[in-house]
Amino acid sequence: MPKNLEVKVNSILERNKRVESDKAWETSKARRLVLAVATYVVVWFFLIVINAPNPELAALVPAGAFLLQQYSLPFLKDWWVEKVHKAKPVKKC
C-alpha cells in the first residue's frame, strides 16, 4: 500500500474512533445526568438570587423536565421516523 494511501486510511480510522466516542457520549446516561444536575444547580442558584420560596424543590421541576424530555425523545423519534419520514416519497435527482 502506498504511504499516502496508508496515511489517509489511518486518518479515516482515527476520525471514525472520534465520531464513535462522540456518539457514545451524546447518548450516554452519564451525559444526561450531568446536564440534569447542572440544570438543577443553575436554576437553584437563580431562585436563591431572586429570593423565590423553596428553591431546592422548585429547581427540581426544570431538571426533571429535562430528564423526562431526554427519555421520551427516542420513542417520539422512532414514531416520527416510522409514521412521518418513511411516508414521504424519496426525491430523485
Phi and psi restraints in degrees (value plus and minus 20) as a CYANA .aco file:
   2 PRO   PHI     -82.2   -42.2
   2 PRO   PSI     129.0   169.0
   3 LYS   PHI     -76.3   -36.3
   3 LYS   PSI     -63.8   -23.8
   4 ASN   PHI     -82.7   -42.7
   4 ASN   PSI     -61.9   -21.9
   5 LEU   PHI     -86.2   -46.2
   5 LEU   PSI     -60.2   -20.2
   6 GLU   PHI     -82.8   -42.8
   6 GLU   PSI     -61.1   -21.1
   7 VAL   PHI     -83.3   -43.3
   7 VAL   PSI     -62.5   -22.5
   8 LYS   PHI     -84.5   -44.5
   8 LYS   PSI     -62.5   -22.5
   9 VAL   PHI     -83.7   -43.7
   9 VAL   PSI     -64.9   -24.9
  10 ASN   PHI     -82.3   -42.3
  10 ASN   PSI     -57.8   -17.8
  11 SER   PHI     -83.6   -43.6
  11 SER   PSI     -62.5   -22.5
  12 ILE   PHI     -85.8   -45.8
  12 ILE   PSI     -61.6   -21.6
  13 LEU   PHI     -84.3   -44.3
  13 LEU   PSI     -60.8   -20.8
  14 GLU   PHI     -84.8   -44.8
  14 GLU   PSI     -61.6   -21.6
  15 ARG   PHI     -81.9   -41.9
  15 ARG   PSI     -63.1   -23.1
  16 ASN   PHI     -80.5   -40.5
  16 ASN   PSI     -59.0   -19.0
  17 LYS   PHI     -82.7   -42.7
  17 LYS   PSI     -63.6   -23.6
  18 ARG   PHI     -83.5   -43.5
  18 ARG   PSI     -62.8   -22.8
  19 VAL   PHI     -84.4   -44.4
  19 VAL   PSI     -61.8   -21.8
  20 GLU   PHI     -83.4   -43.4
  20 GLU   PSI     -61.1   -21.1
  21 SER   PHI     -84.7   -44.7
  21 SER   PSI     -64.0   -24.0
  22 ASP   PHI     -81.1   -41.1
  22 ASP   PSI     -63.1   -23.1
  23 LYS   PHI     -85.2   -45.2
  23 LYS   PSI     -60.8   -20.8
  24 ALA   PHI     -81.5   -41.5
  24 ALA   PSI     -61.6   -21.6
  25 TRP   PHI     -86.7   -46.7
  25 TRP   PSI     -65.0   -25.0
  26 GLU   PHI     -79.8   -39.8
  26 GLU   PSI     -51.4   -11.4
  27 THR   PHI    -122.7   -82.7
  27 THR   PSI     -14.7    25.3
  28 SER   PHI    -100.5   -60.5
  28 SER   PSI     131.1   171.1
  29 LYS   PHI     -89.3   -49.3
  29 LYS   PSI     -49.8    -9.8
  30 ALA   PHI     -81.7   -41.7
  30 ALA   PSI     -63.1   -23.1
  31 ARG   PHI     -82.7   -42.7
  31 ARG   PSI     -64.5   -24.5
  32 ARG   PHI     -80.3   -40.3
  32 ARG   PSI     -63.2   -23.2
  33 LEU   PHI     -85.8   -45.8
  33 LEU   PSI     -64.3   -24.3
  34 VAL   PHI     -79.7   -39.7
  34 VAL   PSI     -64.3   -24.3
  35 LEU   PHI     -88.0   -48.0
  35 LEU   PSI     -57.4   -17.4
  36 ALA   PHI     -85.6   -45.6
  36 ALA   PSI     -63.2   -23.2
  37 VAL   PHI     -85.8   -45.8
  37 VAL   PSI     -62.5   -22.5
  38 ALA   PHI     -82.6   -42.6
  38 ALA   PSI     -61.0   -21.0
  39 THR   PHI     -81.1   -41.1
  39 THR   PSI     -66.0   -26.0
  40 TYR   PHI     -78.7   -38.7
  40 TYR   PSI     -68.3   -28.3
  41 VAL   PHI     -83.1   -43.1
  41 VAL   PSI     -65.0   -25.0
  42 VAL   PHI     -84.3   -44.3
  42 VAL   PSI     -66.2   -26.2
  43 VAL   PHI     -86.8   -46.8
  43 VAL   PSI     -62.1   -22.1
  44 TRP   PHI     -77.6   -37.6
  44 TRP   PSI     -65.8   -25.8
  45 PHE   PHI     -81.8   -41.8
  45 PHE   PSI     -65.4   -25.4
  46 PHE   PHI     -80.3   -40.3
  46 PHE   PSI     -63.2   -23.2
  47 LEU   PHI     -85.0   -45.0
  47 LEU   PSI     -54.7   -14.7
  48 ILE   PHI     -86.8   -46.8
  48 ILE   PSI     -63.1   -23.1
  49 VAL   PHI     -80.9   -40.9
  49 VAL   PSI     -60.3   -20.3
  50 ILE   PHI    -108.4   -68.4
  50 ILE   PSI     -14.5    25.5
  51 ASN   PHI      40.5    80.5
  51 ASN   PSI      22.0    62.0
  52 ALA   PHI     -96.8   -56.8
  52 ALA   PSI     130.3   170.3
  53 PRO   PHI     -93.0   -53.0
  53 PRO   PSI     124.3   164.3
  54 ASN   PHI      30.3    70.3
  54 ASN   PSI      36.3    76.3
  55 PRO   PHI     -82.1   -42.1
  55 PRO   PSI     -52.4   -12.4
  56 GLU   PHI     -83.5   -43.5
  56 GLU   PSI     -61.5   -21.5
  57 LEU   PHI     -96.5   -56.5
  57 LEU   PSI     -63.6   -23.6
  58 ALA   PHI     -83.7   -43.7
  58 ALA   PSI     -52.2   -12.2
  59 ALA   PHI     -90.0   -50.0
  59 ALA   PSI     -37.5     2.5
  60 LEU   PHI     -88.4   -48.4
  60 LEU   PSI     -47.5    -7.5
  61 VAL   PHI     -81.7   -41.7
  61 VAL   PSI     -76.4   -36.4
  62 PRO   PHI     -86.6   -46.6
  62 PRO   PSI     -55.0   -15.0
  63 ALA   PHI     -85.7   -45.7
  63 ALA   PSI     -62.2   -22.2
  64 GLY   PHI     -85.7   -45.7
  64 GLY   PSI     -60.2   -20.2
  65 ALA   PHI     -82.4   -42.4
  65 ALA   PSI     -59.8   -19.8
  66 PHE   PHI     -79.4   -39.4
  66 PHE   PSI     -68.5   -28.5
  67 LEU   PHI     -83.8   -43.8
  67 LEU   PSI     -61.4   -21.4
  68 LEU   PHI     -80.3   -40.3
  68 LEU   PSI     -64.3   -24.3
  69 GLN   PHI     -83.2   -43.2
  69 GLN   PSI     -63.0   -23.0
  70 GLN   PHI     -83.5   -43.5
  70 GLN   PSI     -57.9   -17.9
  71 TYR   PHI    -105.3   -65.3
  71 TYR   PSI     -37.2     2.8
  72 SER   PHI    -111.6   -71.6
  72 SER   PSI     -43.2    -3.2
  73 LEU   PHI     -79.0   -39.0
  73 LEU   PSI     -61.8   -21.8
  74 PRO   PHI     -78.8   -38.8
  74 PRO   PSI     -57.7   -17.7
  75 PHE   PHI     -87.8   -47.8
  75 PHE   PSI     -62.4   -22.4
  76 LEU   PHI     -86.6   -46.6
  76 LEU   PSI     -58.0   -18.0
  77 LYS   PHI     -83.7   -43.7
  77 LYS   PSI     -66.0   -26.0
  78 ASP   PHI     -79.5   -39.5
  78 ASP   PSI     -62.9   -22.9
  79 TRP   PHI     -83.0   -43.0
  79 TRP   PSI     -65.5   -25.5
  80 TRP   PHI     -82.3   -42.3
  80 TRP   PSI     -64.7   -24.7
  81 VAL   PHI     -81.6   -41.6
  81 VAL   PSI     -63.5   -23.5
  82 GLU   PHI     -89.0   -49.0
  82 GLU   PSI     -66.2   -26.2
  83 LYS   PHI    -110.9   -70.9
  83 LYS   PSI     -56.0   -16.0
  84 VAL   PHI    -123.2   -83.2
  84 VAL   PSI     -75.8   -35.8
  85 HIS   PHI     -84.8   -44.8
  85 HIS   PSI     -65.1   -25.1
  86 LYS   PHI     -89.5   -49.5
  86 LYS   PSI     -41.0    -1.0
  87 ALA   PHI     -97.5   -57.5
  87 ALA   PSI     -38.4     1.6
  88 LYS   PHI     -96.6   -56.6
  88 LYS   PSI     116.7   156.7
  89 PRO   PHI     -88.8   -48.8
  89 PRO   PSI     126.5   166.5
  90 VAL   PHI     -99.1   -59.1
  90 VAL   PSI     108.1   148.1
  91 LYS   PHI     -99.3   -59.3
  91 LYS   PSI     112.8   152.8
  92 LYS   PHI    -121.3   -81.3
  92 LYS   PSI     119.0   159.0
